[in-house]
Amino acid sequence: MSNYDNNIIPQLNIELSLELPEKLSMTELEEQLTQHINQLINTDFEKLVYYLYRIDVNEAKMKQLLQQQQGENAAQLLARLIIDRQLQKIKSRAEHKSNTADDDSAERW
């Protein structure tokens, strides 16, 4: 796992109300997330929609992917989108934090 990947499981646990172990490979993470999404599809679709909105999964990208890959496991496709979005957010936060630190040192001059 890369530096960004280390933060994804705690973030997913918070945003999806999960209790995933903190030491999972990306494959294991995708499998467990897929199982959780399948459960939500079958028992509480409204909550799944809420989570997708909360995580800010791109709706147009999601629809396009689901249409292009009909017959594929929809929960697995959604799990990949969620993981990708979380990694984007973590990377963006790290870059912003780095830029802020650079700005602070320049102001101290």
N, CA, C and O atoms as a Tinker XYZ file with bonds, in Angstrom:
   436  protein
     1  N      0.846000   -1.184000    0.000000    73     2
     2  CA     0.000000    0.000000    0.000000    64     1     3
     3  C      0.887000    1.242000    0.000000    63     2     4     5
     4  O      1.935000    1.276000    0.644000    81     3
     5  N      0.451000    2.244000   -0.725000    73     3     6
     6  CA     1.203000    3.496000   -0.759000    64     5     7
     7  C      0.877000    4.332000    0.476000    63     6     8     9
     8  O      0.049000    3.944000    1.302000    81     7
     9  N      1.533000    5.475000    0.590000    73     7    10
    10  CA     1.267000    6.367000    1.723000    64     9    11
    11  C     -0.194000    6.773000    1.778000    63    10    12    13
    12  O     -0.773000    6.869000    2.860000    81    11
    13  N     -0.795000    7.013000    0.617000    73    11    14
    14  CA    -2.192000    7.441000    0.580000    64    13    15
    15  C     -3.117000    6.306000    1.010000    63    14    16    17
    16  O     -4.129000    6.530000    1.674000    81    15
    17  N     -2.749000    5.078000    0.620000    73    15    18
    18  CA    -3.593000    3.925000    0.914000    64    17    19
    19  C     -3.706000    3.656000    2.410000    63    18    20    21
    20  O     -4.713000    3.112000    2.861000    81    19
    21  N     -2.694000    4.028000    3.182000    73    19    22
    22  CA    -2.703000    3.757000    4.622000    64    21    23
    23  C     -3.866000    4.438000    5.330000    63    22    24    25
    24  O     -4.313000    3.964000    6.375000    81    23
    25  N     -4.355000    5.524000    4.790000    73    23    26
    26  CA    -5.432000    6.282000    5.433000    64    25    27
    27  C     -6.823000    5.883000    4.964000    63    26    28    29
    28  O     -7.818000    6.342000    5.525000    81    27
    29  N     -6.906000    5.043000    3.951000    73    27    30
    30  CA    -8.214000    4.785000    3.336000    64    29    31
    31  C     -9.133000    3.970000    4.248000    63    30    32    33
    32  O    -10.328000    4.255000    4.313000    81    31
    33  N     -8.617000    2.981000    4.940000    73    31    34
    34  CA    -9.488000    2.120000    5.747000    64    33    35
    35  C    -10.105000    2.882000    6.919000    63    34    36    37
    36  O    -11.314000    2.783000    7.128000    81    35
    37  N     -9.320000    3.638000    7.690000    73    35    38
    38  CA    -9.973000    4.423000    8.754000    64    37    39
    39  C    -11.020000    5.394000    8.203000    63    38    40    41
    40  O    -12.070000    5.596000    8.814000    81    39
    41  N    -10.729000    5.989000    7.053000    73    39    42
    42  CA   -11.675000    6.933000    6.454000    64    41    43
    43  C    -12.958000    6.222000    6.024000    63    42    44    45
    44  O    -14.056000    6.729000    6.252000    81    43
    45  N    -12.820000    5.052000    5.402000    73    43    46
    46  CA   -14.004000    4.279000    5.004000    64    45    47
    47  C    -14.790000    3.818000    6.227000    63    46    48    49
    48  O    -16.021000    3.828000    6.212000    81    47
    49  N    -14.095000    3.418000    7.277000    73    47    50
    50  CA   -14.788000    3.006000    8.503000    64    49    51
    51  C    -15.660000    4.134000    9.038000    63    50    52    53
    52  O    -16.773000    3.895000    9.506000    81    51
    53  N    -15.157000    5.357000    8.971000    73    51    54
    54  CA   -15.925000    6.510000    9.441000    64    53    55
    55  C    -17.089000    6.806000    8.505000    63    54    56    57
    56  O    -18.237000    6.909000    8.939000    81    55
    57  N    -16.786000    6.940000    7.221000    73    55    58
    58  CA   -17.806000    7.402000    6.277000    64    57    59
    59  C    -18.871000    6.361000    5.966000    63    58    60    61
    60  O    -19.991000    6.719000    5.601000    81    59
    61  N    -18.546000    5.081000    6.104000    73    59    62
    62  CA   -19.521000    4.030000    5.800000    64    61    63
    63  C    -19.987000    3.278000    7.048000    63    62    64    65
    64  O    -20.666000    2.257000    6.940000    81    63
    65  N    -19.627000    3.774000    8.214000    73    63    66
    66  CA   -19.994000    3.120000    9.480000    64    65    67
    67  C    -19.607000    1.639000    9.476000    63    66    68    69
    68  O    -20.416000    0.769000    9.801000    81    67
    69  N    -18.360000    1.376000    9.103000    73    67    70
    70  CA   -17.849000    0.011000    9.035000    64    69    71
    71  C    -16.860000   -0.232000   10.163000    63    70    72    73
    72  O    -16.468000    0.689000   10.879000    81    71
    73  N    -16.469000   -1.482000   10.305000    73    71    74
    74  CA   -15.426000   -1.856000   11.254000    64    73    75
    75  C    -14.427000   -2.769000   10.551000    63    74    76    77
    76  O    -14.178000   -3.893000   10.986000    81    75
    77  N    -13.859000   -2.265000    9.458000    73    75    78
    78  CA   -12.877000   -3.038000    8.710000    64    77    79
    79  C    -11.559000   -3.069000    9.474000    63    78    80    81
    80  O    -11.182000   -2.079000   10.100000    81    79
    81  N    -10.848000   -4.209000    9.428000    73    79    82
    82  CA    -9.514000   -4.240000   10.035000    64    81    83
    83  C     -8.595000   -3.260000    9.300000    63    82    84    85
    84  O     -8.721000   -3.077000    8.090000    81    83
    85  N     -7.691000   -2.647000   10.019000    73    83    86
    86  CA    -6.848000   -1.616000    9.412000    64    85    87
    87  C     -5.771000   -2.176000    8.501000    63    86    88    89
    88  O     -5.207000   -1.432000    7.698000    81    87
    89  N     -5.471000   -3.447000    8.597000    73    87    90
    90  CA    -4.444000   -4.066000    7.760000    64    89    91
    91  C     -5.106000   -4.984000    6.734000    63    90    92    93
    92  O     -5.282000   -6.178000    6.976000    81    91
    93  N     -5.465000   -4.418000    5.600000    73    91    94
    94  CA    -6.028000   -5.181000    4.493000    64    93    95
    95  C     -5.283000   -4.805000    3.221000    63    94    96    97
    96  O     -4.859000   -3.662000    3.055000    81    95
    97  N     -5.127000   -5.772000    2.328000    73    95    98
    98  CA    -4.599000   -5.437000    1.008000    64    97    99
    99  C     -5.708000   -4.724000    0.241000    63    98   100   101
   100  O     -6.868000   -4.760000    0.650000    81    99
   101  N     -5.361000   -4.087000   -0.851000    73    99   102
   102  CA    -6.388000   -3.409000   -1.649000    64   101   103
   103  C     -7.406000   -4.420000   -2.180000    63   102   104   105
   104  O     -8.592000   -4.108000   -2.286000    81   103
   105  N     -6.952000   -5.624000   -2.511000    73   103   106
   106  CA    -7.862000   -6.666000   -2.991000    64   105   107
   107  C     -8.833000   -7.076000   -1.887000    63   106   108   109
   108  O    -10.034000   -7.204000   -2.126000    81   107
   109  N     -8.309000   -7.280000   -0.680000    73   107   110
   110  CA    -9.169000   -7.641000    0.452000    64   109   111
   111  C    -10.142000   -6.516000    0.779000    63   110   112   113
   112  O    -11.307000   -6.760000    1.092000    81   111
   113  N     -9.655000   -5.288000    0.704000    73   111   114
   114  CA   -10.523000   -4.136000    0.956000    64   113   115
   115  C    -11.662000   -4.105000   -0.053000    63   114   116   117
   116  O    -12.822000   -3.914000    0.314000    81   115
   117  N    -11.328000   -4.294000   -1.320000    73   115   118
   118  CA   -12.357000   -4.286000   -2.364000    64   117   119
   119  C    -13.371000   -5.404000   -2.133000    63   118   120   121
   120  O    -14.573000   -5.195000   -2.301000    81   119
   121  N    -12.894000   -6.591000   -1.749000    73   119   122
   122  CA   -13.796000   -7.720000   -1.502000    64   121   123
   123  C    -14.747000   -7.429000   -0.339000    63   122   124   125
   124  O    -15.949000   -7.672000   -0.444000    81   123
   125  N    -14.217000   -6.915000    0.756000    73   123   126
   126  CA   -15.063000   -6.635000    1.922000    64   125   127
   127  C    -16.038000   -5.499000    1.643000    63   126   128   129
   128  O    -17.192000   -5.540000    2.070000    81   127
   129  N    -15.569000   -4.497000    0.929000    73   127   130
   130  CA   -16.445000   -3.380000    0.574000    64   129   131
   131  C    -17.537000   -3.853000   -0.385000    63   130   132   133
   132  O    -18.686000   -3.425000   -0.275000    81   131
   133  N    -17.189000   -4.728000   -1.316000    73   131   134
   134  CA   -18.171000   -5.288000   -2.247000    64   133   135
   135  C    -19.258000   -6.044000   -1.485000    63   134   136   137
   136  O    -20.442000   -5.905000   -1.795000    81   135
   137  N    -18.866000   -6.841000   -0.491000    73   135   138
   138  CA   -19.848000   -7.573000    0.323000    64   137   139
   139  C    -20.783000   -6.612000    1.048000    63   138   140   141
   140  O    -21.994000   -6.827000    1.099000    81   139
   141  N    -20.210000   -5.555000    1.604000    73   139   142
   142  CA   -21.025000   -4.568000    2.322000    64   141   143
   143  C    -22.002000   -3.876000    1.367000    63   142   144   145
   144  O    -23.167000   -3.670000    1.709000    81   143
   145  N    -21.534000   -3.525000    0.190000    73   143   146
   146  CA   -22.395000   -2.855000   -0.789000    64   145   147
   147  C    -23.497000   -3.798000   -1.254000    63   146   148   149
   148  O    -24.642000   -3.374000   -1.407000    81   147
   149  N    -23.172000   -5.068000   -1.483000    73   147   150
   150  CA   -24.199000   -6.048000   -1.857000    64   149   151
   151  C    -25.275000   -6.130000   -0.782000    63   150   152   153
   152  O    -26.466000   -6.187000   -1.088000    81   151
   153  N    -24.851000   -6.136000    0.469000    73   151   154
   154  CA   -25.818000   -6.174000    1.571000    64   153   155
   155  C    -26.715000   -4.937000    1.533000    63   154   156   157
   156  O    -27.928000   -5.040000    1.712000    81   155
   157  N    -26.118000   -3.770000    1.301000    73   155   158
   158  CA   -26.913000   -2.537000    1.233000    64   157   159
   159  C    -27.861000   -2.548000    0.037000    63   158   160   161
   160  O    -28.996000   -2.085000    0.146000    81   159
   161  N    -27.412000   -3.066000   -1.094000    73   159   162
   162  CA   -28.280000   -3.153000   -2.274000    64   161   163
   163  C    -29.516000   -3.980000   -1.934000    63   162   164   165
   164  O    -30.631000   -3.635000   -2.326000    81   163
   165  N    -29.312000   -5.065000   -1.208000    73   163   166
   166  CA   -30.412000   -5.981000   -0.888000    64   165   167
   167  C    -31.277000   -5.552000    0.289000    63   166   168   169
   168  O    -32.454000   -5.907000    0.350000    81   167
   169  N    -30.709000   -4.791000    1.226000    73   167   170
   170  CA   -31.464000   -4.501000    2.446000    64   169   171
   171  C    -31.754000   -3.024000    2.697000    63   170   172   173
   172  O    -32.755000   -2.692000    3.332000    81   171
   173  N    -30.893000   -2.137000    2.207000    73   171   174
   174  CA   -31.075000   -0.714000    2.512000    64   173   175
   175  C    -30.474000    0.148000    1.399000    63   174   176   177
   176  O    -29.466000    0.828000    1.593000    81   175
   177  N    -31.111000    0.102000    0.240000    73   175   178
   178  CA   -30.601000    0.813000   -0.931000    64   177   179
   179  C    -30.511000    2.315000   -0.679000    63   178   180   181
   180  O    -29.603000    2.983000   -1.174000    81   179
   181  N    -31.449000    2.834000    0.087000    73   179   182
   182  CA   -31.455000    4.265000    0.404000    64   181   183
   183  C    -30.174000    4.671000    1.147000    63   182   184   185
   184  O    -29.611000    5.737000    0.893000    81   183
   185  N    -29.730000    3.822000    2.053000    73   183   186
   186  CA   -28.497000    4.104000    2.790000    64   185   187
   187  C    -27.296000    4.070000    1.844000    63   186   188   189
   188  O    -26.378000    4.878000    1.986000    81   187
   189  N    -27.293000    3.154000    0.891000    73   187   190
   190  CA   -26.213000    3.092000   -0.099000    64   189   191
   191  C    -26.145000    4.385000   -0.893000    63   190   192   193
   192  O    -25.063000    4.934000   -1.103000    81   191
   193  N    -27.288000    4.868000   -1.331000    73   191   194
   194  CA   -27.337000    6.129000   -2.080000    64   193   195
   195  C    -26.805000    7.266000   -1.215000    63   194   196   197
   196  O    -26.062000    8.121000   -1.699000    81   195
   197  N    -27.178000    7.279000    0.050000    73   195   198
   198  CA   -26.680000    8.296000    0.983000    64   197   199
   199  C    -25.158000    8.230000    1.088000    63   198   200   201
   200  O    -24.486000    9.261000    1.034000    81   199
   201  N    -24.614000    7.027000    1.236000    73   199   202
   202  CA   -23.160000    6.878000    1.344000    64   201   203
   203  C    -22.456000    7.352000    0.073000    63   202   204   205
   204  O    -21.431000    8.030000    0.145000    81   203
   205  N    -23.002000    7.000000   -1.081000    73   203   206
   206  CA   -22.394000    7.433000   -2.344000    64   205   207
   207  C    -22.388000    8.952000   -2.440000    63   206   208   209
   208  O    -21.418000    9.548000   -2.908000    81   207
   209  N    -23.468000    9.570000   -1.999000    73   207   210
   210  CA   -23.550000   11.034000   -1.985000    64   209   211
   211  C    -22.550000   11.620000   -0.987000    63   210   212   213
   212  O    -21.850000   12.586000   -1.290000    81   211
   213  N    -22.491000   11.028000    0.194000    73   211   214
   214  CA   -21.601000   11.526000    1.253000    64   213   215
   215  C    -20.129000   11.437000    0.840000    63   214   216   217
   216  O    -19.342000   12.341000    1.120000    81   215
   217  N    -19.772000   10.352000    0.179000    73   215   218
   218  CA   -18.394000   10.159000   -0.267000    64   217   219
   219  C    -18.104000   10.998000   -1.504000    63   218   220   221
   220  O    -16.945000   11.236000   -1.844000    81   219
   221  N    -19.155000   11.441000   -2.168000    73   219   222
   222  CA   -19.034000   12.288000   -3.352000    64   221   223
   223  C    -18.553000   11.508000   -4.572000    63   222   224   225
   224  O    -17.688000   11.965000   -5.320000    81   223
   225  N    -19.135000   10.315000   -4.757000    73   223   226
   226  CA   -18.858000    9.540000   -5.963000    64   225   227
   227  C    -19.541000   10.253000   -7.121000    63   226   228   229
   228  O    -20.714000   10.614000   -7.029000    81   227
   229  N    -18.810000   10.453000   -8.206000    73   227   230
   230  CA   -19.324000   11.159000   -9.369000    64   229   231
   231  C    -20.484000   10.364000   -9.982000    63   230   232   233
   232  O    -20.299000    9.250000  -10.472000    81   231
   233  N    -21.673000   10.954000   -9.946000    73   231   234
   234  CA   -22.879000   10.256000  -10.408000    64   233   235
   235  C    -22.816000    9.920000  -11.891000    63   234   236   237
   236  O    -23.196000    8.821000  -12.292000    81   235
   237  N    -22.341000   10.855000  -12.708000    73   235   238
   238  CA   -22.251000   10.616000  -14.154000    64   237   239
   239  C    -21.268000    9.486000  -14.445000    63   238   240   241
   240  O    -21.538000    8.627000  -15.284000    81   239
   241  N    -20.142000    9.486000  -13.763000    73   239   242
   242  CA   -19.132000    8.437000  -13.940000    64   241   243
   243  C    -19.698000    7.086000  -13.511000    63   242   244   245
   244  O    -19.461000    6.070000  -14.163000    81   243
   245  N    -20.450000    7.084000  -12.404000    73   243   246
   246  CA   -21.043000    5.857000  -11.902000    64   245   247
   247  C    -22.053000    5.294000  -12.906000    63   246   248   249
   248  O    -22.023000    4.104000  -13.219000    81   247
   249  N    -22.942000    6.145000  -13.405000    73   247   250
   250  CA   -23.946000    5.692000  -14.370000    64   249   251
   251  C    -23.287000    5.152000  -15.631000    63   250   252   253
   252  O    -23.678000    4.105000  -16.148000    81   251
   253  N    -22.282000    5.873000  -16.122000    73   251   254
   254  CA   -21.585000    5.456000  -17.337000    64   253   255
   255  C    -20.916000    4.094000  -17.135000    63   254   256   257
   256  O    -21.014000    3.216000  -17.992000    81   255
   257  N    -20.248000    3.927000  -16.015000    73   255   258
   258  CA   -19.561000    2.675000  -15.725000    64   257   259
   259  C    -20.553000    1.514000  -15.620000    63   258   260   261
   260  O    -20.311000    0.435000  -16.161000    81   259
   261  N    -21.662000    1.739000  -14.928000    73   259   262
   262  CA   -22.664000    0.680000  -14.774000    64   261   263
   263  C    -23.304000    0.314000  -16.109000    63   262   264   265
   264  O    -23.613000   -0.853000  -16.348000    81   263
   265  N    -23.507000    1.306000  -16.985000    73   263   266
   266  CA   -24.073000    1.034000  -18.306000    64   265   267
   267  C    -23.076000    0.309000  -19.199000    63   266   268   269
   268  O    -23.446000   -0.620000  -19.917000    81   267
   269  N    -21.821000    0.727000  -19.160000    73   267   270
   270  CA   -20.798000    0.120000  -20.009000    64   269   271
   271  C    -20.488000   -1.312000  -19.598000    63   270   272   273
   272  O    -20.112000   -2.132000  -20.435000    81   271
   273  N    -20.641000   -1.611000  -18.337000    73   271   274
   274  CA   -20.250000   -2.923000  -17.835000    64   273   275
   275  C    -21.453000   -3.691000  -17.292000    63   274   276   277
   276  O    -21.397000   -4.297000  -16.222000    81   275
   277  N    -22.536000   -3.648000  -18.056000    73   275   278
   278  CA   -23.732000   -4.392000  -17.659000    64   277   279
   279  C    -23.385000   -5.870000  -17.581000    63   278   280   281
   280  O    -22.618000   -6.385000  -18.394000    81   279
   281  N    -23.949000   -6.532000  -16.610000    73   279   282
   282  CA   -23.663000   -7.944000  -16.407000    64   281   283
   283  C    -22.522000   -8.167000  -15.429000    63   282   284   285
   284  O    -22.342000   -9.273000  -14.920000    81   283
   285  N    -21.753000   -7.122000  -15.166000    73   283   286
   286  CA   -20.680000   -7.203000  -14.166000    64   285   287
   287  C    -21.297000   -7.037000  -12.775000    63   286   288   289
   288  O    -22.449000   -6.624000  -12.645000    81   287
   289  N    -20.544000   -7.354000  -11.768000    73   287   290
   290  CA   -20.990000   -7.215000  -10.386000    64   289   291
   291  C    -21.070000   -5.726000  -10.047000    63   290   292   293
   292  O    -20.040000   -5.073000   -9.882000    81   291
   293  N    -22.273000   -5.194000   -9.943000    73   291   294
   294  CA   -22.470000   -3.760000   -9.688000    64   293   295
   295  C    -21.847000   -3.344000   -8.360000    63   294   296   297
   296  O    -21.279000   -2.257000   -8.257000    81   295
   297  N    -21.947000   -4.188000   -7.356000    73   295   298
   298  CA   -21.374000   -3.853000   -6.049000    64   297   299
   299  C    -19.857000   -3.718000   -6.143000    63   298   300   301
   300  O    -19.266000   -2.848000   -5.505000    81   299
   301  N    -19.235000   -4.576000   -6.934000    73   299   302
   302  CA   -17.783000   -4.494000   -7.098000    64   301   303
   303  C    -17.393000   -3.219000   -7.847000    63   302   304   305
   304  O    -16.399000   -2.578000   -7.508000    81   303
   305  N    -18.167000   -2.856000   -8.856000    73   303   306
   306  CA   -17.906000   -1.615000   -9.586000    64   305   307
   307  C    -18.043000   -0.411000   -8.655000    63   306   308   309
   308  O    -17.223000    0.507000   -8.697000    81   307
   309  N    -19.070000   -0.416000   -7.822000    73   307   310
   310  CA   -19.264000    0.676000   -6.862000    64   309   311
   311  C    -18.140000    0.702000   -5.827000    63   310   312   313
   312  O    -17.680000    1.774000   -5.433000    81   311
   313  N    -17.703000   -0.469000   -5.392000    73   311   314
   314  CA   -16.597000   -0.531000   -4.426000    64   313   315
   315  C    -15.349000    0.112000   -5.016000    63   314   316   317
   316  O    -14.652000    0.864000   -4.335000    81   315
   317  N    -15.066000   -0.182000   -6.275000    73   315   318
   318  CA   -13.892000    0.417000   -6.928000    64   317   319
   319  C    -14.033000    1.932000   -7.034000    63   318   320   321
   320  O    -13.070000    2.667000   -6.813000    81   319
   321  N    -15.234000    2.396000   -7.372000    73   319   322
   322  CA   -15.454000    3.845000   -7.456000    64   321   323
   323  C    -15.265000    4.511000   -6.093000    63   322   324   325
   324  O    -14.668000    5.584000   -5.999000    81   323
   325  N    -15.770000    3.878000   -5.048000    73   323   326
   326  CA   -15.629000    4.426000   -3.695000    64   325   327
   327  C    -14.154000    4.474000   -3.296000    63   326   328   329
   328  O    -13.685000    5.484000   -2.770000    81   327
   329  N    -13.432000    3.401000   -3.542000    73   327   330
   330  CA   -12.005000    3.367000   -3.207000    64   329   331
   331  C    -11.255000    4.438000   -3.990000    63   330   332   333
   332  O    -10.442000    5.168000   -3.422000    81   331
   333  N    -11.523000    4.535000   -5.290000    73   331   334
   334  CA   -10.857000    5.554000   -6.115000    64   333   335
   335  C    -11.140000    6.953000   -5.595000    63   334   336   337
   336  O    -10.235000    7.785000   -5.524000    81   335
   337  N    -12.388000    7.217000   -5.232000    73   335   338
   338  CA   -12.750000    8.555000   -4.751000    64   337   339
   339  C    -12.069000    8.853000   -3.415000    63   338   340   341
   340  O    -11.581000    9.962000   -3.196000    81   339
   341  N    -12.037000    7.872000   -2.534000    73   339   342
   342  CA   -11.383000    8.085000   -1.246000    64   341   343
   343  C     -9.886000    8.359000   -1.435000    63   342   344   345
   344  O     -9.321000    9.220000   -0.761000    81   343
   345  N     -9.255000    7.629000   -2.345000    73   343   346
   346  CA    -7.833000    7.860000   -2.608000    64   345   347
   347  C     -7.602000    9.251000   -3.184000    63   346   348   349
   348  O     -6.617000    9.908000   -2.845000    81   347
   349  N     -8.507000    9.707000   -4.058000    73   347   350
   350  CA    -8.401000   11.068000   -4.606000    64   349   351
   351  C     -8.477000   12.097000   -3.483000    63   350   352   353
   352  O     -7.693000   13.046000   -3.448000    81   351
   353  N     -9.421000   11.906000   -2.571000    73   351   354
   354  CA    -9.597000   12.857000   -1.469000    64   353   355
   355  C     -8.378000   12.869000   -0.543000    63   354   356   357
   356  O     -7.941000   13.933000   -0.105000    81   355
   357  N     -7.839000   11.704000   -0.251000    73   355   358
   358  CA    -6.665000   11.612000    0.614000    64   357   359
   359  C     -5.470000   12.294000   -0.049000    63   358   360   361
   360  O     -4.735000   13.040000    0.598000    81   359
   361  N     -5.283000   12.034000   -1.336000    73   359   362
   362  CA    -4.176000   12.652000   -2.072000    64   361   363
   363  C     -4.339000   14.169000   -2.105000    63   362   364   365
   364  O     -3.373000   14.905000   -1.901000    81   363
   365  N     -5.540000   14.626000   -2.359000    73   363   366
   366  CA    -5.802000   16.066000   -2.418000    64   365   367
   367  C     -5.524000   16.729000   -1.072000    63   366   368   369
   368  O     -4.929000   17.805000   -1.018000    81   367
   369  N     -5.951000   16.092000    0.002000    73   367   370
   370  CA    -5.696000   16.645000    1.339000    64   369   371
   371  C     -4.196000   16.721000    1.630000    63   370   372   373
   372  O     -3.712000   17.701000    2.196000    81   371
   373  N     -3.474000   15.677000    1.234000    73   371   374
   374  CA    -2.026000   15.658000    1.469000    64   373   375
   375  C     -1.336000   16.759000    0.672000    63   374   376   377
   376  O     -0.431000   17.422000    1.179000    81   375
   377  N     -1.762000   16.955000   -0.574000    73   375   378
   378  CA    -1.169000   18.008000   -1.397000    64   377   379
   379  C     -1.506000   19.382000   -0.841000    63   378   380   381
   380  O     -0.657000   20.273000   -0.808000    81   379
   381  N     -2.740000   19.549000   -0.406000    73   379   382
   382  CA    -3.146000   20.840000    0.155000    64   381   383
   383  C     -2.381000   21.124000    1.443000    63   382   384   385
   384  O     -1.949000   22.251000    1.685000    81   383
   385  N     -2.221000   20.101000    2.257000    73   383   386
   386  CA    -1.485000   20.254000    3.510000    64   385   387
   387  C     -0.035000   20.637000    3.222000    63   386   388   389
   388  O      0.540000   21.480000    3.910000    81   387
   389  N      0.546000   20.015000    2.209000    73   387   390
   390  CA     1.920000   20.325000    1.822000    64   389   391
   391  C      2.037000   21.760000    1.326000    63   390   392   393
   392  O      2.984000   22.466000    1.674000    81   391
   393  N      1.075000   22.190000    0.512000    73   391   394
   394  CA     1.081000   23.561000    0.002000    64   393   395
   395  C      0.896000   24.565000    1.132000    63   394   396   397
   396  O      1.516000   25.628000    1.125000    81   395
   397  N      0.059000   24.240000    2.089000    73   395   398
   398  CA    -0.175000   25.124000    3.227000    64   397   399
   399  C      1.104000   25.263000    4.053000    63   398   400   401
   400  O      1.430000   26.360000    4.508000    81   399
   401  N      1.820000   24.172000    4.247000    73   399   402
   402  CA     3.075000   24.218000    5.001000    64   401   403
   403  C      4.095000   25.093000    4.281000    63   402   404   405
   404  O      4.826000   25.848000    4.923000    81   403
   405  N      4.151000   24.999000    2.951000    73   403   406
   406  CA     5.057000   25.840000    2.168000    64   405   407
   407  C      4.686000   27.307000    2.311000    63   406   408   409
   408  O      5.560000   28.162000    2.455000    81   407
   409  N      3.396000   27.599000    2.272000    73   407   410
   410  CA     2.922000   28.977000    2.404000    64   409   411
   411  C      3.262000   29.540000    3.781000    63   410   412   413
   412  O      3.655000   30.700000    3.901000    81   411
   413  N      3.109000   28.720000    4.815000    73   411   414
   414  CA     3.404000   29.172000    6.178000    64   413   415
   415  C      4.873000   29.544000    6.336000    63   414   416   417
   416  O      5.196000   30.549000    6.970000    81   415
   417  N      5.759000   28.740000    5.763000    73   415   418
   418  CA     7.184000   29.038000    5.901000    64   417   419
   419  C      7.550000   30.293000    5.122000    63   418   420   421
   420  O      8.438000   31.035000    5.541000    81   419
   421  N      6.895000   30.545000    4.012000    73   419   422
   422  CA     7.159000   31.754000    3.231000    64   421   423
   423  C      6.710000   32.990000    3.997000    63   422   424   425
   424  O      7.355000   34.036000    3.920000    81   423
   425  N      5.614000   32.880000    4.732000    73   423   426
   426  CA     5.102000   34.017000    5.492000    64   425   427
   427  C      5.998000   34.347000    6.682000    63   426   428   429
   428  O      6.056000   35.498000    7.114000    81   427
   429  N      6.690000   33.353000    7.210000    73   427   430
   430  CA     7.574000   33.581000    8.355000    64   429   431
   431  C      8.793000   34.403000    7.963000    63   430   432   433
   432  O      9.417000   35.030000    8.818000    81   431
   433  N      9.124000   34.408000    6.735000    73   431   434
   434  CA    10.269000   35.149000    6.238000    64   433   435
   435  C     10.219000   36.505000    6.798000    63   434   436
   436  O     11.095000   37.323000    6.515000    81   435
